[in-house]
Amino acid sequence: MLKAFALLLVALALLAAGCGGSEDGETAGQATESVPAEDACAKESLDLVKDGQLTIGTDNPAFPPWFEGTGEFEPWDPTSEPTKKGYEAQVAYAVAGELGFSDEEVAWTVVTFNQSFKPGPKNFDFDINQISYSPARAEAVDFSDSYYDVEQAIVALEGTPIAEAASVDDLKEYKLGAQIGTTSLEAITTQIAPGEEPSVYDTNNDAISGLKAKQVDGLVVDFPTALFMAAVQLDGGTVVGRLPTAAEGEYFGMVFEKGNTLVECVNEALATLQEDGTLDELQEEWLGGSAPVFE
């Protein structure tokens, strides 16, 4: 009788231990689930050129409406005081804010347009300089999602024959120019295919000088830049029209060193700025204007 009672106590003890183990296991499991995974996009987790600082590249000078200096329509020198004016400037600071950086923790560095998407190590965390995504460029660097969907446009001088062009075919007889390495230059050769080889310039400033000197009849640039050139940089300039958007579309993206994990975090920031209307508001403020689309 005593032996049976002892066996019963042992069985009950084992049962209690088993139940206790299950309860502890569930608690442990719940505790594990409640511990958040490391946030790869937390400021302290970001892989940066310089710890605690977001280093952003752009060209020098940087022109309105993308960047603006102390005066209205004045170009900006990235080696001077930081600018908070211009579409790309404000997008850059808005992204920085989403990543947890104050304005004072943002540093600017000069990177020429063609250097920005060459392969190799970068001295910036990202570059923002009207750089259109292309598969060829994406072999050397990584791109963010779009912060601006691009249209190409034709700039000319008022009163010249090209100013009357109404279709892409009308443009074929004219001498056109664009900055080296740009999708604007590609648009001349692929979309327009004019009878004359285009003139190629190192910078848009050089291209403007070429137009003034009548080396070319018109320039191809992105649409907001065309508006600025026509209104500010040229005496008697006009935006003749916009080229039809390619089927696959074109967009400006921020450029990163190949394999940089910061890309995903910037894309999250851009998605937030798109959803809350910030990008639309900034585009309306800085990039507004109209011109006909060529047939």
Secondary structure, DSSP 8 states (H G I E B T S, - for coil): -HHHHHHHHHHHHHHHHHHHHHHHHHHHHHHHHHS----TTSGGG---SBTTBEEEEE-SSB-TTT---SSTT--B-TTSS----SHHHHHHHHHHHHTT--GGGEEEEE--HHHHTSSS--SSSEE-SS-B--TTGGGTEEE-S-SEE--EEEEEETTSGGGG--SHHHHTTS-EEEETTSHHHHHIIIII--SS--EEESSHHHHHHHHHTTS-SEEEEEHHHHHHIIIIISTTEEEEEE----TT--EE--EEETT-THHHHHHHHHHHHHHTTHHHHHHHHHS-----B--
